[in-house]
Every structure is written in C-alpha cells, then in structure tokens.
Amino acid sequence: MKHIVKTLVLGGAILAASCTDLETQPRQSLTPETAFADVDGIEALGLTAYGTLRDFNRYGQQLIIAPEIMADNLRIIANTGRYIGQEQNTDRAHMGIWNTGFWSGINTTNIVLSQIDDEEAIPGDATQRQRVKGEALFLRAMMYFDMAKIYGYEPGKEVNGWDKAVILRTTPTLGFSDADFRARATNRQVYDQIISDLQAAINLLPNASMGTTGVYRASRGSAQALLARVYLYDSKFAEAAATATAAMASFGLADDGTGLATPDNYIAGFSTAPNPESLFEIEIRSNDWSTVDGVNNSVCSLTANVFASAQFIATATDDLIDSYDENDVRRDAWVETTRSGADGTVYRSAKWLGHKGDFLENLPIIRAAELYLIRAEARYRTGDEAGARADVNALRANRGLEEFPISASGTALFDAIMLERRLEFALEGHRWFDLKRNGMAIPKAGRFEDIPYTDYRILPPLPTDQLLLNDQLEQNPGYN
C-alpha cells in the first residue's frame, strides 16, 4: 500500500493542495522519500490539509461573507458582480464549495489515516503519530461538516423527507481504479461520521491554551468545541451542552465568563494574531497569498476601506446596527464611514482590518464566546432556562451589557439567545446557518423578501458538470 501511495499521490495531494507551510517543508521539497519515510513526512502531508480551509472560496472569503449577506446582516453597496445574487437570493446563487478544494483536503486526510497506523512502514514517535492522526480526523470532520451543512438539511429538519447530503469517502482515492462513482450519503450517515471522527480526535490531540499559537493547529479543546457545534446542529442538545462544558474546561473558561475578552479588549482582539478568544484559528502568512490576492479577494478588502485600494462592497444592514444596545461593545465592530456611489452612512467592519499588512490577517474560526452560546441554546432546549440565562449573562457581562431579567423565559429567551449569536458573530459566517439549522425562515433586511424554510433556495444546486460526470448523483430539489 505504501508504495502505491508513493507513486500515485504526491503530485495531486501535495503539489496541488494549497499549504500554509505550518512548521513543515515547502511543498516542492515533499518527495515520496520524505513524505512516507517516517512520521515527520506524513505529518508534513497532513499539514497541507489546513491550507484547504483558508482558500478564498472557503474561509478565506466565501464562508465568512456569504452566510451574512444571504440573511440579514450585510448588504451590497458597490456592484462588482460579487454577492449580488446571494443578496437577492436568486435561483442558483448560494455557497458553492462542491468544486473547490475540500475534496482534495478530505482525500489528503484519508491518505494520512490510511497510513499513519503502519508503524513498521512509517517509523516515528508514538505521541507525534497520535497527534497526526487526531489532526487528520479533526480536519476531515470539519470539511465534511461544512459540506453537509451547505448541501443538505440537518438531521430531523428535512423538507419533504429529503435527506441527501454529500458523497462520503473515508478511504483514499489513489488513482483511477479507486475513483468510483457514488451516490450522496444521507445527512444521518455524514453526521455520524463527523461525530465519530471528532470523538476519536479528542482522545488523540494535545491540549492548547486559548489565544496562543497552539490554536493554529487542532487541539483536544478545539475538537471538543467543534463537536459541541456539530451536536447543536444535530439537535443533540444534552450532548452539545456537556461537550461545550468539556471544551470550556480544556481552555480554562469559567462559568461566570472569566477568560472571555472584556469590553476593553474585544475589538482589539480582532487585530491580534491569534485572537485572544481563539480556540481554532487559521494562520495566514505572507507567502500564502500575494497583495493582489488580498485586494481582490480578502474579507478585509470586501468589508472595510482601511486600505486605499480596497473594494469595500459590503456593509452592515441598518437592521443589524439598530439591534445593538448603545452600551454593547460589539457595536464598535462597525465604524461609520462613506463610500463613493453609496448613499448615506455605511459601515466598515472593524473585525477584518488586514492587521498583518496588505490585507493579510488570520481567520478565527472557533472563538470562546461560541461555547457559552452553544451551551445556552442547548440548555434552553433541554428545559434548563436558568442555566441558559446564566450562560448568556456571562457573555453579556463581558460585552458591557446588563443581565437578562430572571423573567426572560420561553420563546423570549430563545429569541434573546439567537440575537446574541447574531450580534456576537456578525461577519463571522454563522447567521445563515443559525437560522437554517433551527428550521427558521431567513429574514432579509431592506427591499428583499424573507425566504421560507421550505423554499428550495435554502439548499444550493450541485454543479452541473458533476451531475453529468456521475449519474448516481441526485440534484437538490427545485433545480431539475
């Protein structure tokens, strides 16, 4: 098996995959002899999978901006052709990541997982081997989760019984003989695989301290945090609450909110690498993209005008701005400014400022605040309203706000939790998915109509070329 991998994989999995050069050799130096000689080599291969996350079609841009503008947090103020259809929720305008590098990244993790336990063929330190395996499981789970939550409904939230998710592969595709065509797995099958991967990863990964460079790689705590998020999407609320609690313990976060950013350093944290609240953050270095990449594609360029050449095409909706309490430090994440061609006051983001220079910035993917809001929502769903209020208030105390009254309960409490999520994670890629996973209509600010949850546009279409290539694929409803 090792020799087959050597001859068939190196060009596709290493040279074609984007790489963040996280403590590894340059791609050009990864040869079959180095990549599969020992654990160091296979670790270098595994680290290339991190690079698939930062691409502009994924977290580098699309998965941050699209979920905000497809709902009610962002609006377009300059027509460059980008996100116009997503703002209007037109037919086939959605998040399209099927033909991006996630499949390559998943295949890389599958290669690593197929080889890492072969101690005879791949000698090396046992602790390092364990970490490499845990990272591959974490990254495979994250990529499958992102694919599943875009292309399918969450388990239990199906419309008209439609439960198709994505193609599920847990073994590597090494050549044409392995490239079999498959049908889409069900959402239940994909979620079960994601949960299994993360449960295994938790027991393999080392601990990391919040807001340190250790969060640039998967850790025990970040795997727990991602699993808590997955459980919430999967309506496994007791498990979500328990796993969020475990993740808080791993990162030293207290029930009263001690450890969270305070009003004094909340905004500054988004211009700090890593963000002080980061549990998992994608590090981007200057050799990972050029200044042309930044001005053309970065979140900073599209949502702020701090650099003269910025595109600045998207701003906060008035509805979002009006939702902040006047004492809420999160309101400071939006700075009043002007934009040529845009009428009235517009707002640039203070979260994405290219603080490393030339539009360059890291991408905080999981932050500590999410654990409190995951647990608050999960506790509400399991009848622990007092616990839910306590978690929300722990966060609010660190955002300059007063506590919710004890009378906040029922639907009012749920709405308050959803509002906290909207305000806390504005322009971090959560809004669309928070509404969708709860089976809620997608509200639209301004002149566009709300999108009912039963509308076919909740799911995107599969690419036509993939349907033509693989006759086992079924298109999502409404696009045939």
Beta strands, then each sheet from edge to edge (+ up, - down):
strand 1: 74-76
strand 2: 278-282
strand 3: 314-316
strand 4: 334-337
strand 5: 346-349
strand 6: 363-367
sheet 1: 1+ 3-
sheet 2: 2+ 6-
sheet 3: 4+ 5-
end
